[in-house]
């Protein structure tokens, strides 16, 4: 069986004040660099009036198709101080994810400056606290590595394909257009068997990519 990994169970957030500055910590699951960057941009857009929006994430690098198991990928670790003193914010935020052995997760800490300088030590404690407490709010789970594929079929076969996906309990999105397109997220250990079942049920008519 493919090795599991630790990640957050879902979105989490926290808010607190330190000497007049307001800190808001956010974390979210993210399966790719693109997903992590999208989460960071959403928080930045929500708090575009903030003094700083400090990002940090640990996600699989490469293979945008998602076909390579997460456990076999190199991790992309990223952080930025976003205008805070060097090493005072982004690195402490990322260190929380590293120390807790979390991956496939993105974090953003938003700060509204309150008029009192906190110093590098005070900032580091505040940014790391924001990520720690947001992770605690989200909860931590053991996750199985997943991969993604797309199954495309004619309408006549769509009921069979959808029924198999639903009975398998996997995550999927369906797009009904000229053809029916199912975007599937499935545990790596179950993926090949699921693809075989879809092909068998449609006598090979389903296209899988």
C-alpha positions in Angstrom: 0.0 0.0 0.0 1.2 3.5 -0.8 2.6 5.4 2.2 0.2 7.9 3.8 1.1 11.5 4.7 -0.2 14.1 7.2 -2.2 17.1 6.1 -4.9 19.4 7.3 -8.4 18.0 7.4 -9.9 21.1 5.8 -9.8 24.9 6.0 -8.9 26.5 9.3 -8.5 30.0 10.6 -7.7 32.0 13.7 -7.7 35.6 14.8 -5.8 37.3 17.7 -4.1 40.6 18.6 -0.6 41.3 19.7 0.1 44.9 21.0 -2.5 46.4 18.7 -1.6 44.4 15.6 -4.3 42.1 14.3 -3.2 38.7 13.0 -5.4 36.3 11.0 -4.1 32.9 10.2 -5.5 30.7 7.4 -4.7 27.2 6.2 -6.2 25.0 3.5 -5.4 21.6 1.8 -3.7 22.1 -1.5 -2.6 19.3 -3.9 -0.4 21.4 -6.2 1.6 24.6 -6.5 -1.3 26.0 -8.6 -3.9 25.2 -5.9 -1.6 26.7 -3.2 -1.1 29.9 -5.2 -4.8 30.2 -5.8 -5.5 29.9 -2.1 -2.9 32.6 -1.4 -4.4 34.9 -3.9 -7.9 34.4 -2.5 -6.7 35.5 0.9 -4.8 38.4 -0.5 -7.9 39.6 -2.4 -10.0 39.3 0.7 -7.5 41.3 2.7 -6.1 43.6 0.1 -6.1 46.5 2.7 -3.9 44.5 5.1 -0.3 45.6 5.9 1.0 42.1 5.1 -0.2 38.8 3.7 2.5 36.3 4.4 2.3 32.9 2.5 3.9 29.6 3.2 3.1 26.2 1.6 4.4 22.6 1.2 3.0 20.9 -1.9 4.0 18.3 -4.5 6.2 19.8 -7.2 5.9 19.0 -10.9 3.6 16.8 -12.9 0.6 19.1 -13.4 -1.4 16.2 -14.8 -1.6 14.7 -11.3 -0.9 11.2 -12.5 2.3 10.8 -10.4 1.5 9.7 -6.9 2.0 12.4 -4.4 4.2 10.2 -2.2 6.7 10.0 -5.1 7.0 13.7 -5.8 9.5 16.2 -4.5 8.0 18.7 -2.2 7.9 22.4 -3.2 8.4 24.5 -0.1 7.7 28.2 -0.4 7.5 31.2 1.9 7.7 35.0 1.6 8.0 37.7 4.2 5.8 40.0 2.1 7.6 43.2 3.3 8.2 42.2 6.9 11.9 42.1 8.1 13.8 39.2 6.5 13.2 35.9 8.3 10.6 37.3 10.7 7.5 35.9 9.2 7.5 33.6 6.2 10.2 31.2 7.5 8.5 30.9 11.0 5.2 30.2 9.2 6.7 27.5 7.0 8.6 26.0 9.9 5.3 25.1 11.6 4.3 23.0 8.6 7.8 21.4 8.5 7.9 20.7 12.3 4.4 19.1 12.2 5.3 17.1 9.2 2.4 18.5 7.2 2.3 18.5 3.4 -0.3 19.3 0.7 -1.1 22.4 2.7 -1.0 26.2 2.2 -1.0 28.9 4.8 -1.4 32.6 4.8 -1.0 35.0 7.8 -2.6 38.4 7.4 -1.4 41.3 9.6 -3.0 44.7 10.2 -0.4 46.8 11.8 -1.4 48.4 15.1 1.2 51.1 15.5 3.7 49.3 17.7 6.7 47.5 16.3 7.0 44.0 17.6 10.6 43.3 16.7 11.9 40.3 14.7 11.3 37.9 17.7 7.8 39.2 18.4 6.9 38.9 14.7 8.3 35.3 14.5 6.3 34.2 17.5 3.1 35.9 16.2 3.4 34.4 12.7 4.2 30.9 13.9 1.4 31.1 16.4 -1.1 32.1 13.7 -0.2 29.0 11.6 -0.1 26.7 14.6 -3.6 27.8 15.8 -5.0 27.7 12.3 -3.8 24.1 11.9 -5.3 23.2 15.2 -8.6 24.7 14.1 -8.5 22.7 10.8 -7.4 19.4 12.4 -4.7 17.0 11.1 -5.5 13.7 9.2 -3.5 10.9 7.7 -4.2 11.0 3.9 -3.7 8.5 1.2 -1.9 9.8 -1.9 -4.4 10.5 -4.7 -4.1 10.9 -8.5 -6.5 12.5 -11.0 -7.8 11.4 -14.4 -10.5 12.3 -16.8 -13.1 9.9 -18.1 -15.0 11.0 -21.2 -17.9 9.1 -22.7 -21.1 9.4 -24.7 -24.4 10.1 -23.0 -25.5 6.5 -23.4 -22.6 5.3 -21.2 -22.7 8.2 -18.7 -25.2 6.5 -16.3 -22.9 3.4 -16.0 -19.8 5.6 -15.5 -21.4 7.8 -12.9 -22.9 4.8 -11.1 -19.4 3.2 -10.8 -17.9 6.4 -9.6 -20.6 7.0 -7.0 -20.4 3.4 -5.7 -16.6 3.7 -5.4 -17.0 6.8 -3.1 -14.4 8.8 -5.1 -14.5 12.5 -5.6 -15.5 13.6 -9.1 -17.0 16.5 -11.1 -19.2 15.9 -14.1 -19.5 18.2 -17.1 -22.4 17.4 -19.5 -21.6 19.0 -22.9 -21.4 17.4 -26.4 -19.9 14.5 -24.4 -19.9 13.8 -20.7 -16.6 14.5 -19.0 -15.9 13.2 -15.5 -12.9 14.6 -13.6 -12.0 12.0 -11.0 -9.8 12.2 -7.9 -9.0 8.7 -6.6 -6.5 7.1 -4.1 -3.4 5.9 -6.0 -3.9 2.3 -4.8 -7.4 2.2 -6.3 -6.9 4.1 -9.5 -6.0 1.3 -11.9 -8.8 -1.0 -10.7 -11.3 1.9 -11.1 -10.1 2.6 -14.7 -10.5 -1.1 -15.5 -14.0 -1.2 -14.2 -15.0 1.9 -16.2 -13.6 0.3 -19.4 -15.3 -3.0 -18.8 -18.7 -1.4 -18.1 -18.6 0.5 -21.3 -16.9 -2.2 -23.4 -13.9 0.1 -23.8 -15.9 3.1 -25.1 -14.9 5.4 -22.3 -11.8 7.5 -23.0 -9.5 7.9 -20.0 -6.7 10.5 -19.9 
